């Protein structure tokens, strides 16, 4: 190679030095998050624990929210809840909701993530970037809960039994109580609780026996006029 030829500069995404520094930052943030919670993941704490300069941290992460979102993204396991494929619609929904309740109990990091996401952007100088970063994380978490319910609620069986409804609202109606109960500790959701939640949902959205839409009063049978 002649001296006049320029030496290519490594791309940021494959530069080993950047990869190492990012890994050290996320390792430190993950340890702080696991041991001290969200409040422990500060810029000062992460730079001190990782021995990475603050200026280097900001080359990777625009704000503490960006760093925390990346840490959650790294720690969250990929959850795939099997979808029940047989039995009545009610039984399928109860089985799936019971599995989701177990997921909340077995994976507390999901609950911490939801609690943090619910706070929204921190109001830092890079608020727009924080919204984008937290939005991407929120989309991943929500999809983990939504996909198996969508598979059941869009099935031919559900379409035959239920009126048209908002699936996002349905997710809030079914999964929302699980998240609230787990975050607040107000109670432990049982299989019977899941059955009650499903029954309430079905009662609100199930078609009538005559096939008329919910909320439409059936036609009143006209009484025959008395004979003279």
Buried (B, 14 or more C-beta within 10 A) or exposed (E): EEEEEEEEEEEEEEEEEBEEBBEBBBBBBBBBBEEEEBEBBBBEBBBEBBEBEEEBBBEBBBBBBBBBBBBBBEBBEEBEBEBBEEEEBBEBBBBBBBBBBBBBEEBEEBBBBBEBBEEEBBEEEBBEBBBBBBEEBBEBBBEBBBEBBBBBBEBEEBEEBBBEBEEEEBBEBBBEBBBEBBBEEEEEBEEEBBBEBBBEBBEEBBBEEEEEEBEEEEEEEEEEEEEE
